[in-house]
Amino acid sequence: MENLLRSNIEKTIAQQLTDAEFDSFISFFFKKSFEKRAVLTEEGKKCKYVYFLLSGAAYSYYINDEGEKTVIQFAIENYWITDQYSFFSEKPGLYFTEALEPLEAMVINRENYDALCCSNHLFEKFFRILLQNAFIALQYRIAKTNSEEAERRYLEYADTYPHFIQRIPQYLIASFLGIKPQSLSRIRKKIAEQH
């Protein structure tokens, strides 16, 4: 399963790692399993870890004043997830991160993260690219949410992330896209009738 992590790194930096480099990289991590509904990060508590999913699924969300969840991120195997705000600022967390399925993850804490980035410029480059890509995706999502119709947002998301559409409950996808679950049901029904 660590090969999944190795290919994630190599694809991101567009370069092969030597066995020694990869062994050095994973030496900063530990492997941990989580049951379905386990909480990985919690609003109001410092986020101590970054998670790379080897198997399973998770999502991050916040709860508004009315008690409604707003989903901000999904992760399945080969994806990273954490509360970046809390992890990097060392302030109380903004989000909950919860396992949607039983999952297995490679986990790193802040001290090891910093040491890993200092140990090899390739690793610092890798995490810089990850953060850069996350920021780009966030800006794109905000722009689309504020400028496009719900059906178009859903179709683009389904086309870009079909693996999420198949694995993630539809009400959570609706929340992520800023659509009411009933509206998403109507959109999906309309699409099904057209095919």
Secondary structure, DSSP 4 states (H G I P E B T S, - for coil): -HHHHHHHHHHHHTSPPPHHHHHHHHTT-EEEEE-TT-EEE-TTSB--EEEEEEESEEEEEEE-TTS-EEEEEEEETT-EE--HHHHHH-SBPS-EEEESS-EEEEEEEHHHHHHHHHH-HHHHHHHHHHHHHHHHHHHHHHHHHHHS-HHHHHHHHHHH-HHHHHHS-HHHHHHHHT--HHHHHHHHHHHHHH-
